[in-house]
Amino acid sequence: MATKKSSRAVYIVDGNRTPFLKARGVPGPFTASDLAVNSGRQLLARQPFDAAEFDEVILGCIMPGADEANIARVVSLRLGCGKLVPAWTVQRNCASGMQSIDSAAQNIAMGRSDLVLAGGTEAMSYAPLLFSKAMATWFGNFSSARDVGSKLKILARFRPALLTPVIALLKGLSDPVVGLSMGQTAEIIAHRFSVTREAMDAYAVQSHQRLIAAMEQGRLSEIEVLYDSQGKFYDHDDGVRADANVEKLATLKPVFDREFGLVTSANSSQITDGAAWVILASEDAVKKRQLPVLARVVDSEWAGLEPSQMGLGPAHAMSPILKRNKLKVEDIDYWEINEAFAAQVLACVEAWKDSHYCRTELHTRSAIGEIDQGKLNVDGGGIALGHPVGASGARVVLHLCHLLEQNNANRGLASLCIGGGQGGAMMLERDSA
């Protein structure tokens, strides 16, 4: 965002999210648009303005369903925003939800909008099974054959192997340019920064423990209860494991490098369904509608880096924000770095402590400093609650708003690594008493 002094102030005034529901091998109870609509309805119901008063609706999503083209518009209309409110979908892999918020903030800062609904949604359990190119070709030839004889010849060339499905989710979690899965990129940076298996497992257990504590102490007020068509309700992130411990995690085999790897399913984020929203407003809109303010969007940054080391994206995206705003590590009260992998979060922490890496890769004069893990992901993260890719960027921003409010804190940074070799970050501030 690189906010200029002449830009208008941008505020986050409210928000909510669904519980994050772990994918369990079959399509979950809600599609991506269902998730966004259910949480959006509850958010809009408590606002002092009508849904049709939004200037636009922006929604991040990676894998919308076949009947959810431009899912933002589908959701906007279902929420009652009306046909006159434009809506558009953004896609920046894992940071799509943050991209939607950043796009909204930019439009408000420039004076193009005053009131925007922005967020992200993903139903990873609905990722499709696809036909291979060979099967699609066979089917196309069969369909276009003009006579029975031609069809029989093509039918004779059919083989059961043609029906082997292509798993879209695995394709989506791989980088086609460097030919690596996201887990393999985590292995690379774990090796680069000497992040051990023991450290990864301990971090994963901590994520579960912190999320459980946040649940028990009522610190996840941003979650709204979901109800399905069968009357069942969902009121918490159901992937969390109260029984997680280092001893159990140590027994698991590596997933992405079975012979020499360190990254397991337990120290990686979960495949999950979920949605998150925030409402952004200009200062004029805040005053006109007497809206509460959760936080002010101060700055944002998008960074590129080597795709095979994409997990270091947060280190690259957060560093320019600190430099631009003349801040040090100790000036940040809370950090939210999306937990795609324990290896990735820990490698980002190590990268900022490494003076050589900071000088050569981040172009700083010396090491940036060490992030206090007592201020990092204090209520757990994607390892414990899941990482629905289109929604996580909005979730980390929303939760950071609540962290600042609950702790009467002033400043926080939210960030994510992004498949394909990018990083995104956003800084929020609020006036502490």
C-alpha positions as CSV (number, residue, x, y, z in Angstrom):
1,M,0.0,0.0,0.0
2,A,2.9,2.3,0.7
3,T,0.6,4.9,2.2
4,K,1.4,8.5,1.4
5,K,0.7,11.5,3.7
6,S,-1.8,12.8,1.1
7,S,-3.8,9.6,1.2
8,R,-7.0,9.3,3.1
9,A,-7.0,7.2,6.3
10,V,-8.3,3.7,6.0
11,Y,-10.0,2.0,8.9
12,I,-11.1,-1.6,9.7
13,V,-14.4,-1.2,11.5
14,D,-15.7,-4.7,11.9
15,G,-15.2,-8.3,10.8
16,N,-15.8,-11.9,11.5
17,R,-14.9,-15.4,10.2
18,T,-16.3,-18.9,10.2
19,P,-14.9,-21.7,12.3
20,F,-12.2,-23.3,10.2
21,L,-13.3,-26.9,9.4
22,K,-10.8,-29.6,8.6
23,A,-11.2,-31.4,5.3
24,R,-11.9,-35.1,6.1
25,G,-11.6,-36.7,2.6
26,V,-15.1,-35.8,1.4
27,P,-16.8,-32.5,0.5
28,G,-17.6,-30.6,3.7
29,P,-20.9,-29.1,4.7
30,F,-20.4,-25.8,3.0
31,T,-19.2,-24.6,-0.4
32,A,-16.9,-21.6,-0.7
33,S,-19.8,-19.3,-1.4
34,D,-21.9,-20.8,1.4
35,L,-19.1,-20.1,3.8
36,A,-18.8,-16.5,2.7
37,V,-22.5,-15.9,2.7
38,N,-23.2,-17.4,6.1
39,S,-20.5,-15.4,7.8
40,G,-21.3,-12.3,5.8
41,R,-25.0,-12.3,6.8
42,Q,-24.1,-12.3,10.5
43,L,-21.6,-9.5,10.0
44,L,-24.0,-7.3,8.0
45,A,-26.9,-7.9,10.3
46,R,-25.3,-5.9,13.0
47,Q,-24.3,-2.9,10.9
48,P,-26.1,0.5,11.1
49,F,-26.2,0.7,7.3
50,D,-27.8,-1.3,4.5
51,A,-25.8,-3.9,2.5
52,A,-26.6,-1.9,-0.6
53,E,-24.5,1.0,0.7
54,F,-21.2,-0.7,0.1
55,D,-19.2,0.8,-2.7
56,E,-17.8,-2.6,-3.7
57,V,-17.3,-6.1,-2.5
58,I,-13.9,-7.8,-3.0
59,L,-13.3,-11.5,-2.2
60,G,-10.2,-13.7,-2.4
61,C,-10.7,-17.3,-3.5
62,I,-8.4,-19.8,-5.3
63,M,-10.7,-22.7,-6.2
64,P,-14.3,-21.5,-6.6
65,G,-16.8,-24.1,-7.8
66,A,-17.9,-24.4,-11.4
67,D,-21.1,-22.5,-10.5
68,E,-19.2,-19.8,-8.5
69,A,-17.6,-17.9,-11.4
70,N,-16.5,-14.4,-10.0
71,I,-17.5,-15.7,-6.6
72,A,-17.4,-12.2,-5.1
73,R,-20.4,-11.2,-7.3
74,V,-22.3,-14.4,-6.4
75,V,-21.8,-13.8,-2.7
76,S,-22.5,-10.1,-2.9
77,L,-25.9,-10.7,-4.5
78,R,-26.7,-13.5,-2.1
79,L,-25.9,-11.1,0.8
80,G,-28.4,-8.6,-0.5
81,C,-25.8,-6.0,-1.6
82,G,-27.9,-5.4,-4.7
83,K,-27.2,-5.3,-8.4
84,L,-25.7,-1.9,-8.3
85,V,-22.8,-2.8,-6.0
86,P,-19.8,-4.0,-8.1
87,A,-18.0,-7.1,-6.9
88,W,-14.8,-8.7,-8.0
89,T,-12.6,-11.7,-7.1
90,V,-8.9,-11.6,-6.4
91,Q,-6.3,-14.5,-6.5
92,R,-2.8,-14.2,-5.1
93,N,-2.6,-17.8,-3.8
94,C,-2.3,-18.0,0.0
95,A,-2.5,-14.2,0.4
96,S,-5.7,-13.7,-1.6
97,G,-7.7,-12.6,1.4
98,M,-5.0,-10.0,2.3
99,Q,-5.0,-8.9,-1.3
100,S,-8.7,-8.2,-1.2
101,I,-8.2,-6.0,1.9
102,D,-5.2,-4.2,0.4
103,S,-7.2,-3.6,-2.8
104,A,-10.1,-2.1,-0.7
105,A,-7.7,0.0,1.3
106,Q,-6.1,1.4,-1.9
107,N,-9.4,2.4,-3.3
108,I,-10.4,4.1,-0.1
109,A,-7.1,5.9,0.3
110,M,-7.4,7.2,-3.3
111,G,-11.0,8.4,-2.7
112,R,-12.6,5.9,-5.1
113,S,-14.6,4.2,-2.3
114,D,-15.7,4.9,1.2
115,L,-17.2,1.6,2.4
116,V,-15.9,-1.8,1.3
117,L,-16.6,-5.4,2.2
118,A,-13.5,-7.4,1.7
119,G,-12.3,-10.9,2.7
120,G,-11.5,-14.4,1.5
121,T,-13.1,-17.8,1.3
122,E,-12.1,-21.4,0.4
123,A,-13.6,-24.8,0.5
124,M,-10.6,-27.0,0.0
125,S,-12.6,-30.1,0.6
126,Y,-14.4,-29.3,-2.7
127,A,-11.2,-29.3,-4.8
128,P,-12.3,-31.2,-7.9
129,L,-11.0,-34.4,-9.3
130,L,-10.2,-33.9,-13.0
131,F,-9.9,-36.0,-16.1
132,S,-6.4,-36.3,-17.6
133,K,-5.6,-34.7,-20.9
134,A,-5.6,-38.2,-22.5
135,M,-9.1,-38.9,-21.2
136,A,-10.4,-35.5,-22.3
137,T,-9.0,-36.1,-25.8
138,W,-10.5,-39.5,-25.9
139,F,-13.9,-38.2,-24.9
140,G,-13.7,-35.3,-27.3
141,N,-12.9,-37.7,-30.2
142,F,-15.7,-40.0,-29.2
143,S,-18.2,-37.2,-29.0
144,S,-17.3,-35.8,-32.3
145,A,-17.4,-39.1,-34.2
146,R,-20.1,-38.9,-36.8
147,D,-21.1,-42.5,-37.3
148,V,-21.4,-45.8,-35.4
149,G,-18.3,-47.3,-37.0
150,S,-16.1,-44.4,-36.0
151,K,-17.4,-44.4,-32.4
152,L,-16.7,-48.2,-32.1
153,K,-13.1,-47.7,-33.3
154,I,-12.6,-45.0,-30.7
155,L,-14.4,-47.1,-28.0
156,A,-11.9,-49.9,-28.7
157,R,-9.1,-47.6,-27.8
158,F,-10.5,-46.9,-24.3
159,R,-8.4,-48.1,-21.4
160,P,-9.4,-48.0,-17.7
161,A,-6.2,-46.2,-17.0
162,L,-7.7,-43.2,-18.8
163,L,-10.0,-42.8,-15.8
164,T,-7.2,-42.1,-13.4
165,P,-8.1,-38.8,-11.8
166,V,-6.0,-35.7,-11.6
167,I,-6.2,-34.3,-8.1
168,A,-6.6,-30.6,-8.5
169,L,-5.6,-29.9,-4.9
170,L,-2.2,-31.5,-5.3
171,K,-1.7,-29.5,-8.6
172,G,-2.7,-26.3,-6.8
173,L,-0.2,-26.9,-4.0
174,S,2.7,-27.4,-6.4
175,D,4.8,-24.8,-8.3
176,P,4.7,-25.6,-12.0
177,V,7.7,-23.4,-12.7
178,V,10.2,-25.0,-10.4
179,G,8.4,-28.3,-10.2
180,L,8.3,-28.4,-6.4
181,S,5.4,-28.9,-3.9
182,M,5.0,-26.3,-1.2
183,G,6.2,-28.9,1.3
184,Q,9.4,-29.4,-0.7
185,T,10.1,-25.7,-0.6
186,A,9.7,-25.8,3.2
187,E,12.3,-28.6,3.3
188,I,14.7,-26.4,1.3
189,I,14.5,-23.4,3.7
190,A,14.6,-25.7,6.8
191,H,18.0,-27.0,5.5
192,R,19.2,-23.5,4.7
193,F,18.6,-22.2,8.2
194,S,19.3,-25.4,10.1
195,V,15.7,-25.7,11.4
196,T,15.6,-29.0,13.1
197,R,12.7,-31.6,13.2
198,E,12.6,-31.2,17.0
199,A,12.1,-27.4,16.6
200,M,9.3,-27.9,14.0
201,D,7.4,-30.4,16.1
202,A,7.8,-28.2,19.3
203,Y,6.4,-25.2,17.3
204,A,3.5,-27.3,16.0
205,V,2.6,-28.4,19.5
206,Q,2.8,-24.8,20.7
207,S,0.4,-23.8,18.0
208,H,-2.2,-26.3,19.2
209,Q,-1.7,-25.3,22.8
210,R,-2.0,-21.6,22.1
211,L,-5.2,-22.1,20.1
212,I,-6.8,-24.2,22.8
213,A,-5.9,-21.5,25.4
214,A,-7.5,-18.9,23.2
215,M,-10.6,-20.9,22.9
216,E,-10.9,-21.6,26.6
217,Q,-10.2,-18.0,27.5
218,G,-12.8,-16.6,25.0
219,R,-10.2,-14.7,22.9
220,L,-11.6,-15.8,19.5
221,S,-14.6,-13.4,19.4
222,E,-14.3,-13.0,15.7
223,I,-15.8,-16.5,15.1
224,E,-19.5,-16.7,14.2
225,V,-21.4,-20.0,14.6
226,L,-22.2,-21.8,11.3
227,Y,-25.4,-23.8,10.8
228,D,-25.8,-26.3,8.0
229,S,-29.1,-27.4,6.3
230,Q,-29.4,-30.3,8.6
231,G,-29.5,-28.1,11.7
232,K,-26.0,-29.0,12.8
233,F,-23.8,-26.2,14.2
234,Y,-20.1,-25.5,14.0
235,D,-18.7,-23.1,16.6
236,H,-14.9,-23.8,16.7
237,D,-11.9,-24.6,14.6
238,D,-12.2,-28.4,14.6
239,G,-8.7,-29.3,13.5
240,V,-7.1,-28.4,16.8
241,R,-5.6,-31.3,18.8
242,A,-5.6,-31.1,22.6
243,D,-3.6,-34.3,22.7
244,A,-0.7,-33.0,20.5
245,N,2.7,-33.6,22.1
246,V,6.2,-33.7,20.9
247,E,6.6,-37.5,21.5
248,K,3.6,-38.3,19.3
249,L,4.7,-36.0,16.5
250,A,8.2,-37.4,16.5
251,T,6.8,-40.8,15.4
252,L,5.4,-39.4,12.1
253,K,7.2,-40.0,8.8
254,P,8.2,-37.1,6.6
255,V,5.7,-36.4,3.8
256,F,7.6,-34.5,1.1
257,D,11.0,-36.1,1.3
258,R,10.5,-39.5,2.7
259,E,14.1,-40.5,3.0
260,F,15.8,-37.3,4.4
261,G,12.9,-34.9,5.1
262,L,11.8,-33.1,8.2
263,V,8.4,-31.8,7.2
264,T,5.4,-34.0,8.3
265,S,1.7,-33.6,8.1
266,A,1.6,-32.6,11.8
267,N,4.1,-29.7,11.5
268,S,2.3,-28.4,8.3
269,S,-0.9,-26.5,8.0
270,Q,-4.2,-28.4,7.6
271,I,-6.4,-28.7,4.5
272,T,-9.4,-26.7,5.6
273,D,-12.6,-24.9,4.7
274,G,-13.3,-21.4,6.0
275,A,-14.1,-17.7,5.2
276,A,-13.2,-14.4,6.8
277,W,-14.5,-10.8,6.2
278,V,-13.6,-7.3,7.3
279,I,-15.4,-4.0,6.6
280,L,-13.1,-1.1,5.6
281,A,-14.2,2.5,5.8
282,S,-12.9,6.0,5.2
283,E,-12.8,8.6,7.9
284,D,-15.8,10.3,6.4
285,A,-17.8,7.0,6.5
286,V,-16.7,6.3,10.1
287,K,-18.0,9.8,11.1
288,K,-21.2,9.7,9.0
289,R,-22.3,6.3,10.3
290,Q,-20.7,6.5,13.7
291,L,-18.8,3.3,13.2
292,P,-16.4,1.8,15.8
293,V,-12.8,1.4,14.7
294,L,-10.8,-1.8,15.2
295,A,-7.6,-0.6,13.6
296,R,-6.1,1.7,10.9
297,V,-4.4,0.2,7.9
298,V,-1.1,1.9,7.9
299,D,1.0,0.2,5.2
300,S,1.3,-2.9,3.1
301,E,3.9,-4.6,0.9
302,W,4.2,-7.3,-1.7
303,A,7.5,-8.9,-2.4
304,G,8.9,-11.4,-4.8
305,L,11.7,-14.0,-4.2
306,E,13.0,-17.3,-5.5
307,P,10.0,-19.6,-5.9
308,S,11.8,-22.6,-4.5
309,Q,12.2,-20.6,-1.2
310,M,8.7,-19.1,-1.2
311,G,8.3,-19.7,2.6
312,L,10.7,-16.8,3.3
313,G,8.2,-14.4,1.7
314,P,7.1,-12.8,5.1
315,A,10.7,-11.9,5.8
316,H,10.9,-10.1,2.5
317,A,7.5,-8.4,2.7
318,M,7.7,-7.2,6.3
319,S,11.2,-5.7,6.1
320,P,10.4,-2.8,3.8
321,I,7.5,-1.8,6.0
322,L,9.8,-1.5,9.0
323,K,12.3,0.5,6.9
324,R,9.6,2.8,5.4
325,N,8.1,3.6,8.7
326,K,11.4,3.9,10.6
327,L,10.6,1.1,13.0
328,K,12.5,-1.6,14.7
329,V,11.5,-5.2,15.6
330,E,10.7,-4.1,19.2
331,D,8.3,-1.4,18.0
332,I,5.8,-4.1,16.9
333,D,3.5,-5.3,19.6
334,Y,2.1,-8.4,17.8
335,W,3.1,-10.5,14.8
336,E,0.8,-12.8,12.8
337,I,2.8,-14.9,10.3
338,N,0.6,-17.5,8.7
339,E,1.7,-21.0,9.6
340,A,1.9,-22.7,6.2
341,F,4.7,-24.9,7.8
342,A,6.5,-24.7,11.1
343,A,9.7,-24.8,9.1
344,Q,8.7,-21.7,7.2
345,V,7.8,-19.6,10.2
346,L,10.9,-20.6,12.0
347,A,13.1,-19.9,8.9
348,C,11.6,-16.4,8.6
349,V,12.6,-15.8,12.2
350,E,16.1,-17.1,11.6
351,A,16.5,-15.1,8.4
352,W,16.0,-11.8,10.2
353,K,18.7,-12.8,12.7
354,D,21.2,-13.6,9.9
355,S,23.2,-10.5,9.0
356,H,24.5,-12.1,5.8
357,Y,21.0,-12.9,4.6
358,C,19.7,-9.5,5.6
359,R,22.5,-7.7,3.7
360,T,22.5,-9.8,0.6
361,E,18.8,-10.7,0.2
362,L,16.9,-8.0,2.1
363,H,19.4,-5.2,1.4
364,T,19.7,-4.0,5.0
365,R,22.9,-2.9,6.6
366,S,22.8,-5.5,9.3
367,A,20.5,-8.2,10.8
368,I,17.0,-6.9,11.3
369,G,16.6,-8.5,14.7
370,E,14.8,-11.4,16.5
371,I,11.0,-11.6,16.7
372,D,9.9,-12.3,20.2
373,Q,8.0,-15.6,20.0
374,G,5.9,-14.4,22.9
375,K,4.4,-11.9,20.5
376,L,4.2,-14.2,17.4
377,N,1.1,-16.1,16.6
378,V,0.1,-15.9,20.3
379,D,-3.3,-17.6,19.7
380,G,-2.0,-20.3,17.4
381,G,-2.1,-20.4,13.6
382,G,-2.6,-22.5,10.5
383,I,-0.9,-25.7,11.9
384,A,-3.7,-25.9,14.6
385,L,-6.6,-24.2,12.9
386,G,-6.0,-24.8,9.2
387,H,-5.1,-22.8,6.2
388,P,-8.0,-22.4,3.7
389,V,-5.8,-20.6,1.2
390,G,-8.2,-18.0,-0.1
391,A,-9.3,-17.0,3.4
392,S,-6.1,-17.0,5.5
393,G,-4.9,-13.6,4.5
394,A,-8.1,-12.0,5.7
395,R,-8.0,-14.1,8.9
396,V,-4.6,-13.0,10.0
397,V,-5.5,-9.3,9.5
398,L,-8.8,-9.8,11.3
399,H,-7.2,-11.6,14.2
400,L,-4.5,-9.0,14.5
401,C,-7.2,-6.3,14.8
402,H,-8.7,-8.2,17.8
403,L,-5.3,-8.8,19.3
404,L,-4.5,-5.1,19.4
405,E,-7.9,-4.3,20.8
406,Q,-7.9,-7.0,23.5
407,N,-4.4,-6.1,24.7
408,N,-4.7,-2.4,24.3
409,A,-1.7,-2.5,22.0
410,N,-0.7,0.0,19.3
411,R,0.9,-1.7,16.4
412,G,1.0,-5.1,14.6
413,L,2.2,-6.8,11.5
414,A,0.4,-9.6,9.6
415,S,2.1,-11.6,6.9
416,L,2.0,-14.7,4.7
417,C,4.2,-16.6,2.4
418,I,2.8,-17.1,-1.1
419,G,3.2,-20.0,-3.5
420,G,5.1,-19.0,-6.5
421,G,7.7,-17.1,-4.6
422,Q,6.0,-14.0,-3.0
423,G,5.3,-12.6,0.4
424,G,2.6,-10.2,1.6
425,A,2.4,-8.0,4.7
426,M,0.2,-5.4,6.2
427,M,0.7,-3.2,9.2
428,L,-2.1,-2.1,11.5
429,E,-2.2,0.5,14.2
430,R,-4.8,1.6,16.8
431,D,-4.8,4.3,19.4
432,S,-4.1,2.6,22.7
433,A,-5.5,4.2,25.9
